[in-house]
Amino acid sequence: MKYLALLLTLFTFSAASAQSSVVVHKDPRVDLLAKRQGQINVAVRKASSRTAQGFRLLIISTTDRQAAIDAKSKIYTLYPELKAYLSYQSPYYKLKAGNFKTRAEADSYRKSLNAQFPKGVFVINDVVELKAEKETVEIED
């Protein structure tokens, strides 16, 4: 008897839900806004993620993770304008700093960093992040 009541209840609910429907009226301006936001996202991504061949400073290459983290903190403390990149390539932790277009720019920082890191700081070739030259982002219509 319980099963019959359960089946009858399920049948009633499924029949009632099949008869009801929802109508959504969408404003056509929503599509225009979504398209426009997509264009803005693409333009901002292109402007902010530009990379090129350049130079970075190899600050430390060690198997001691804590030493690499301490060196990164020291870089941020002494040179807040430099961006530090800590990576792990088994078994070494490598700390690189800066985004330099030319070797001369990197060399000037290397000379001042050699005093802080007596084991040596080296200028290496790397793919660097370039800052956007314009603050405004152009969007195609």
C-alpha positions in Angstrom: 0.0 0.0 0.0 2.9 2.4 0.8 4.4 1.7 -2.6 1.2 2.5 -4.4 0.8 5.7 -2.5 4.4 6.7 -3.2 4.0 5.9 -7.0 0.7 7.9 -7.1 2.4 10.9 -5.4 5.4 10.8 -7.7 3.1 10.6 -10.8 1.0 13.5 -9.6 4.1 15.7 -9.0 5.7 14.8 -12.3 2.4 15.5 -14.2 2.1 18.8 -12.4 5.6 19.9 -13.2 5.4 18.9 -16.8 2.4 21.2 -17.3 4.0 24.3 -15.7 6.4 26.4 -17.7 8.5 29.5 -17.1 8.8 32.2 -19.7 11.9 34.5 -19.5 11.9 37.8 -21.3 15.5 38.9 -21.9 16.4 42.4 -22.6 18.5 42.5 -25.8 20.9 45.0 -24.2 22.2 42.2 -22.0 23.7 40.6 -25.1 25.4 43.9 -26.0 26.8 44.3 -22.5 28.2 40.8 -22.5 29.8 41.3 -25.9 31.3 44.6 -24.8 32.7 43.1 -21.5 34.3 40.3 -23.5 36.1 42.9 -25.7 37.3 44.7 -22.7 38.6 41.5 -21.1 40.5 40.6 -24.2 42.0 44.1 -24.6 43.1 44.2 -20.9 44.6 40.8 -21.1 46.7 41.7 -24.2 47.9 45.0 -22.6 48.9 43.5 -19.3 50.5 40.2 -20.3 53.1 41.3 -22.7 56.4 39.5 -22.6 59.7 39.7 -24.5 63.3 38.5 -24.3 65.2 40.4 -21.7 67.4 39.9 -18.6 66.9 39.0 -15.0 69.3 38.7 -12.0 69.9 35.2 -10.6 70.2 36.0 -6.9 70.5 32.6 -5.4 70.4 28.9 -6.5 70.2 26.6 -3.5 68.7 23.4 -2.2 67.7 25.2 1.1 64.2 26.4 0.7 64.3 28.7 3.7 67.5 30.4 2.4 65.7 31.1 -0.9 62.6 32.6 1.0 64.9 34.7 3.2 66.7 36.0 0.1 63.4 36.9 -1.5 62.3 38.8 1.6 65.7 40.7 1.6 65.1 41.6 -2.1 61.7 43.0 -1.4 63.0 44.9 1.7 66.0 46.5 0.0 64.6 46.9 -3.6 60.8 47.1 -3.5 60.8 48.2 -7.2 62.2 44.8 -8.3 59.8 41.9 -8.8 61.2 38.6 -7.4 60.5 35.2 -8.9 61.1 32.1 -6.8 61.0 28.8 -8.7 61.8 25.2 -8.0 63.7 23.0 -10.5 64.6 19.8 -8.7 66.7 19.9 -6.5 67.3 23.7 -6.6 65.3 26.7 -5.5 66.2 29.6 -7.8 65.5 33.2 -7.0 65.4 35.6 -10.0 64.7 39.3 -9.7 63.8 42.1 -12.1 62.5 42.6 -15.6 65.2 44.3 -17.6 65.1 45.1 -21.3 68.9 45.6 -21.6 71.9 44.0 -20.0 73.2 47.5 -18.9 70.1 48.0 -16.7 70.5 44.6 -15.1 74.2 45.2 -14.6 73.7 48.4 -12.6 71.5 46.5 -10.1 73.9 43.5 -10.1 76.7 45.7 -8.8 74.6 47.0 -5.9 73.2 43.5 -5.1 76.7 41.9 -5.0 77.3 43.7 -1.7 74.2 42.1 -0.2 74.7 38.6 -1.6 78.5 37.8 -1.4 78.2 34.4 -3.3 77.5 36.4 -6.4 74.6 37.7 -8.5 74.5 36.9 -12.2 72.7 38.5 -15.2 70.8 35.8 -17.1 68.7 35.8 -20.3 65.0 35.2 -19.6 61.5 36.0 -20.8 60.5 39.1 -18.9 57.2 41.0 -18.3 57.0 44.3 -20.0 55.0 47.1 -18.5 52.2 48.6 -20.7 53.5 51.8 -22.2 50.1 53.4 -22.2 47.7 53.4 -19.3 44.6 53.5 -21.5 43.4 50.4 -23.2 42.0 50.6 -26.7 38.9 48.5 -27.4 37.7 47.7 -30.9 34.0 48.4 -31.6 
